[in-house]
Amino acid sequence: MLHVAVVGSGPSGVYTAQSLVEQDPEVRVDVLDRLPCPYGLVRYGVAPDHEKIKSLQNKLRAVMEHERIRFLGGVEVGAGGVSPARLRDLYHAVVYCVGAATDRHLGIPGEELPGSWSATEFVSWYSAHPDSVAHGFVHGARTAVVIGVGNVAVDVTRMLAREAAELSPTDMPQGALAALADSKITEIQMVGRRGPSQARFTTKELRELGALPDTEVVVDEAEAALDPAYDDPSGLPAVQRRNVEVLRGWAAAPPRRAPRRIRLRFFLRPVELLAEGGRVGAVRFERTVPDGQGGVTGSGRYEDIEAQVVLRSVGYRGVPLAGLPFDAASGTVPHRAGRVLRDGAVAPGEYVAGWIKRGPTGVIGTNRPCAKETAASLLEDAPSLMARVVPGDPLAALRADGVAPVEWAGWQSIERAEAELGASLGRGVVKLPDWQSLLAAASDHAP
């Protein structure tokens, strides 16, 4: 019997476990996660109003309830937890699906001012991630700037503009819902350093901004037209062409009076966050111009945009996991077809899948072929891997080491507690927002 540990229970981890049990009728998989809850970014990264995408949890649940897959939550791997070397003692193979856990920084003066956060910090707050520290993200703010023009930037912009009545049916934690209900933000500017044809959002996400009630979306046609492809998008790939068509429609629309306004800005590069009263008060941007090679160059002309809230959404980056090799340039673990490389040589029994393997690219579905490749490599290596003796039940050894995993019954107990919390608030399911409440709920296994 081949015993495999998969570290990470997001889509890449679940798809890896699924590929393994589907391709080998003998393999058993333990899916380990630092959190007591499974599903990774599907639970803690997908916007609460994206119910269709969040429903993917049902498909992931079906995989996790396979008789040869076991969930072990609340298990830290790496520094301060179970080391990769110890996992290698307990399992024939270990697959690391740990994602890209940090944000890229702008690297400009004032970035650390109060009121300036990464988009991920904001997402973690409204998604009830237990590591999130309660912040007054929107308290006292009138205007917000979102730096970046990808889907995460669109998500946080939309959350800033949503009304509480629209968010109440979601699983958003009560504290975040109350704070957003009290928000006085009436203007949000989403800003990119390049042109409309190079924006990274998908058309479906972009159109959702225009469907927000009581919200006007504004595009400055003269600014957008600095992009040569704006006037004639016919030569663009389909997604970019549709994006430009949506933006052109908004630019041509007559102005209307609405309680909130979203401005989509282009060809502006942030150079400094300006302080006011000890916190961020504005963002200074430099106007950029196309350089003729797909990039932009600075023009030496500047514009200050007022903002009491600044959210940067300029990409993710993998972080080193103690005990594993790491390529700092790419933010990934070196590998060959998913096999971890140590000093250029394949490390027997160690594998990677997902963002830590290929970098933070693609959509949720991109993880499926990535996981299949890694699983195929692992199963190809299985005969040699099984030559090594490992404990019959790794869980017993982990418990002997002082690890107290949250098993599937504990996760189901968390789900019941969240349903009960929602019912008590007159809402649907409402997420528990902190470690204490999650672990307390997990300890109650009563049906």
KEVEXLUM-380124 format. One line per 4 residues: number of its first residue (from 1); their letters; for each residue x, y, z of C-alpha. Coordinates in pm, whole numbers, plus 50000, padded with zeros to 5 digits. Each point is the difference from the previous one (the first is absolute). Layout:
NUM) A) X/Y/Z  ...;
end
This chain:
1) MLHV) 50000/50000/50000  50147/50333/49889  49960/50270/50270  50011/50359/49869;
5) AVVG) 49976/50331/50186  49863/50298/49809  50080/50328/50175  49728/50251/49920;
9) SGPS) 49627/49945/49953  49929/50265/49739  49907/49902/49643  50354/49889/49907;
13) GVYT) 50021/49776/50307  49653/49852/49956  50055/49940/49628  50331/49832/50077;
17) AQSL) 49834/49770/50252  49724/49926/49751  50246/49915/49722  50190/49765/50228;
21) VEQD) 49701/49798/50123  49846/49985/49653  50317/49872/49835  50109/49756/50272;
25) PEVR) 49746/49782/50184  50244/49939/50285  50126/50347/50086  49886/50174/50321;
29) VDVL) 50026/50377/50032  50009/50223/50307  49924/50362/49910  50166/50225/50258;
33) DRLP) 49917/50366/50047  50115/50269/50242  49640/50115/50036  49723/49793/50160;
37) CPYG) 49790/50059/49687  50056/49856/49651  49974/50153/49651  50268/50272/50020;
41) LVRY) 49929/50301/49780  49658/49866/49903  49897/50063/50362  50229/50293/50079;
45) GVAP) 50065/50169/49665  49686/49984/49789  49780/50304/50054  49693/49922/50215;
49) DHEK) 49761/50123/49729  50143/49752/49747  49773/49717/50102  50051/49800/49680;
53) IKSL) 50377/49983/50046  49965/49935/50372  49772/49706/49918  50315/49825/49878;
57) QNKL) 50037/49906/50368  49733/49736/49940  50219/49828/49738  50307/50029/50220;
61) RAVM) 49800/49856/50290  49908/49695/49792  50371/49935/49942  50094/50052/50365;
65) EHER) 49736/49749/50111  50157/49723/49790  50064/49695/50216  50375/50012/49933;
69) IRFL) 50043/50373/50064  50028/50140/50353  49997/50366/50106  50239/50107/50274;
73) GGVE) 49947/50369/50071  50176/50224/50248  50338/49845/49912  50285/50247/49953;
77) VGAG) 50271/49879/49763  50338/50168/50000  50146/50236/50259  49833/49946/50337;
81) GVSP) 49812/49694/49882  50052/49664/49834  50318/50015/49793  50020/49874/49641;
85) ARLR) 50262/49751/50125  49752/49863/50254  49730/49968/49734  50243/49802/49789;
89) DLYH) 50045/49764/50296  49624/49947/50022  49895/49981/49635  50132/49840/49684;
93) AVVY) 49953/50333/49822  49906/50359/50082  49842/50246/49756  50020/50368/50093;
97) CVGA) 49706/50208/49877  50060/50305/50217  49918/50272/49749  50146/50350/49994;
101) ATDR) 49949/50137/50347  50105/50364/49975  49937/50307/49787  50235/50191/49781;
105) HLGI) 50084/50346/50132  50010/50324/49807  50335/50100/50147  49912/50369/50023;
109) PGEE) 50020/50256/50283  49701/50005/50232  49887/49647/49921  49994/49909/50369;
113) LPGS) 49782/50295/50105  49682/49918/50196  49719/49961/49749  50224/49824/49748;
117) WSAT) 49949/49623/49973  50039/49717/49760  49683/49886/49830  50059/49659/50157;
121) EFVS) 49976/50149/50349  49667/50154/49907  49878/49674/49841  50109/49802/50307;
125) WYSA) 49800/50236/50221  49673/49976/49809  50054/49625/49944  50050/49931/50374;
129) HPDS) 50351/49859/49971  50104/49921/50359  50339/50167/49953  49834/50329/49912;
133) VAHG) 50042/50276/50255  49687/50212/50030  50073/50331/49829  49794/50313/49953;
137) FVHG) 50051/49962/49627  49720/50237/49902  49941/50192/50322  49998/50373/49936;
141) ARTA) 50090/49963/49633  49833/50190/49717  50211/49889/49706  50200/49688/49915;
145) VVIG) 50268/49913/49747  50054/49644/49881  50336/49957/49829  49982/49726/49739;
149) VGNV) 49766/49892/49721  49958/49625/50049  49709/49794/50131  50101/50045/50365;
153) AVDV) 50002/50376/49948  49651/49976/49850  49885/49787/50295  50114/50245/50267;
157) TRML) 49865/50294/49802  49663/49829/49979  50000/49919/50373  50068/50365/50080;
161) AREA) 49701/50100/49788  49754/49729/50105  49708/50086/50227  49951/49808/50325;
165) AELS) 49664/49865/49882  50176/49829/49709  50269/49850/50223  49778/49885/50287;
169) PTDM) 49895/49675/49823  50368/49903/49957  50225/49826/50254  50193/50322/50072;
173) PQGA) 50085/50025/50373  49771/50225/50199  50273/50247/50100  50104/50065/49640;
177) LAAL) 49638/50029/49888  49928/50258/50271  50311/50201/49914  49919/50006/49628;
181) ADSK) 49641/50094/50081  50132/50307/50183  50246/50091/49724  49991/50356/49871;
185) ITEI) 50214/49930/49694  49837/50154/49694  50286/49997/49747  50234/49714/49909;
189) QMVG) 50274/50032/49741  50150/49682/49856  50331/50088/49838  50234/49820/49760;
193) RRGP) 50342/50102/49875  49933/49875/49648  49706/50024/49760  49655/49840/49977;
197) SQAR) 50114/49735/49753  50260/49875/50250  49776/49979/50306  49987/49657/50162;
201) FTTK) 49635/49980/50105  49753/49773/49823  49703/50148/49821  49746/49832/50225;
205) ELRE) 50161/50153/50310  50027/50339/49832  49633/50007/49898  49895/49936/50359;
209) LGAL) 50116/50350/50089  49747/50143/49760  49721/49793/50157  50044/50145/50348;
213) PDTE) 49690/50192/50111  50033/50371/50076  50354/50002/49859  50131/50185/49695;
217) VVVD) 50303/49862/49814  50212/50268/49835  50269/49960/49734  50188/50301/49862;
221) EAEA) 50005/49936/49627  50297/50229/49936  50205/49817/50263  49901/49653/49878;
225) ALDP) 50072/50102/49639  50369/50035/50086  49991/49625/49935  50035/49952/49621;
229) AYDD) 49773/49694/50018  49717/50193/50165  49871/50163/49681  50034/49680/49798;
233) PSGL) 49992/49688/50220  49934/49762/49708  50352/49857/50011  49990/49915/50371;
237) PAVQ) 49941/49654/50151  49632/49937/50076  50007/50083/50374  50194/50323/49956;
241) RRNV) 49779/50101/49707  49684/49949/50207  50155/50193/50291  50071/50298/49776;
245) EVLR) 49648/49985/49858  49851/50013/50352  50225/50292/50095  49912/50187/49681;
249) GWAA) 49632/49956/50082  50049/50156/50343  50209/50284/49856  49724/50086/49753;
253) APPR) 49718/49982/50256  49850/50332/50113  50083/50096/50359  49741/49921/50264;
257) RAPR) 49954/50093/50363  50065/49702/50226  50091/49968/50369  50328/49826/49911;
261) RIRL) 50247/50025/49716  50268/49763/49875  50267/50153/49778  50216/49771/49786;
265) RFFL) 50334/50170/49940  50288/49903/49770  50359/50098/49927  50071/50110/50357;
269) RPVE) 50288/49858/50203  50004/50045/50380  50314/50173/50124  49911/50104/50357;
273) LLAE) 49728/49979/50263  49950/50341/50158  49920/50041/50368  49725/50208/50152;
277) GGRV) 49943/50005/50374  50233/49705/50059  49838/49770/49744  49969/49973/49624;
281) GAVR) 49819/50294/49844  50084/49973/49632  50198/49804/49742  50242/50173/49766;
285) FERT) 50005/49845/49653  50226/50064/49704  49834/50006/49660  50143/49725/49781;
289) VPDG) 50001/49965/49622  50034/49689/49783  50359/49922/49907  49908/49822/49677;
293) QGGV) 50116/49661/50130  49707/49906/50222  50126/50190/50303  49980/50356/50125;
297) TGSG) 50241/50275/50089  49964/50295/50234  49904/50340/49861  50117/50217/50289;
301) RYED) 49644/50127/50054  49827/49924/50331  49650/49984/50145  49894/49972/50365;
305) IEAQ) 49683/49801/50069  49831/50037/50338  49956/49676/50195  49955/49908/50363;
309) VVLR) 50012/49632/49904  50261/49856/49761  49991/49633/49902  50283/49862/49789;
313) SVGY) 49917/49707/49774  50315/49947/49798  50048/49625/50026  50094/49720/50239;
317) RGVP) 50329/49839/50084  50099/49664/50146  50195/49992/50326  50265/49750/50112;
321) LAGL) 49888/49703/50205  50263/49903/50257  50160/49676/49890  49918/50035/49628;
325) PFDA) 50216/50151/49725  49876/50331/49862  50072/50211/49694  49978/50359/50123;
329) ASGT) 49995/50142/49647  49682/49817/49897  49849/49950/50347  49962/49629/49933;
333) VPHR) 50150/49666/50105  50238/49867/49730  49852/49690/49839  49994/49775/49697;
337) AGRV) 49647/49895/49899  49902/50052/50365  50299/49816/50149  50184/50226/50246;
341) LRDG) 50360/50072/49907  50267/50043/50265  50324/50142/49859  49877/49905/49654;
345) AVAP) 49932/49635/50085  49658/49838/50055  49920/49966/50371  49835/49656/50036;
349) GEYV) 49649/50016/50142  49959/50381/49990  49763/50169/49754  49823/50331/49937;
353) AGWI) 49677/50109/49831  49810/50325/49961  50139/50351/50034  50308/49894/50196;
357) KRGP) 50084/49785/49697  49920/50230/49707  49956/50347/50154  49676/50192/50069;
361) TGVI) 49847/49966/49655  49678/49865/49854  49652/49948/50139  49871/49731/50237;
365) GTNR) 49961/49750/49718  50365/50043/49900  50090/49802/50310  49843/49682/49864;
369) PCAK) 50250/49919/49721  50281/50126/50223  49895/49753/50271  49962/49716/49749;
373) ETAA) 50356/50049/49878  50136/49984/50353  49787/49698/50089  50120/49820/49688;
377) SLLE) 50363/50065/50096  49938/49873/50353  49825/49682/49889  50275/49935/49746;
381) DAPS) 50244/50010/50292  49777/49788/50227  50190/49669/49972  50321/50155/50135;
385) LMAR) 49814/50215/50255  49826/49698/50151  50329/49828/50063  50040/50223/50304;
389) VVPG) 49825/49894/50321  49762/50257/50153  49758/49976/50295  49676/49817/49934;
393) DPLA) 49798/50302/50115  50181/50336/49980  49726/50164/50207  50095/49799/50308;
397) ALRA) 50361/50113/49961  49893/50363/49957  49793/49983/50316  50294/49847/50183;
401) DGVA) 50197/50306/49889  49743/50223/50171  49806/50096/49686  49623/50017/50048;
405) PVEW) 49843/50009/49653  49646/50115/49928  49851/49710/49808  49702/50004/49765;
409) AGWQ) 49750/49964/50284  50150/50313/50155  49958/50190/49674  49638/49884/49977;
413) SIER) 49949/50132/50351  50135/50338/49887  49752/49997/49713  49713/49935/50244;
417) AEAE) 50116/50281/50227  50011/50243/49708  49649/49902/49895  49880/50051/50357;
421) LGAS) 50172/50339/50022  49836/50112/49678  49657/49887/50120  50044/50194/50324;
425) LGRG) 50075/50314/49795  49712/49951/49759  50243/49922/49719  50119/49691/49816;
429) VVKL) 50332/49836/50087  50235/50253/50165  50369/49922/50034  50172/49981/50335;
433) PDWQ) 50273/50264/49981  50272/49894/50246  50212/49709/50114  49836/49973/50341;
437) SLLA) 49647/49960/49867  50107/49764/49722  50191/49768/50231  49723/50011/50261;
441) AASD) 49749/49899/49734  50231/49728/49865  50024/49843/50345  49623/49948/50010;
445) HAP) 49943/49684/49797  49645/49940/50114  49768/49939/49703;
end
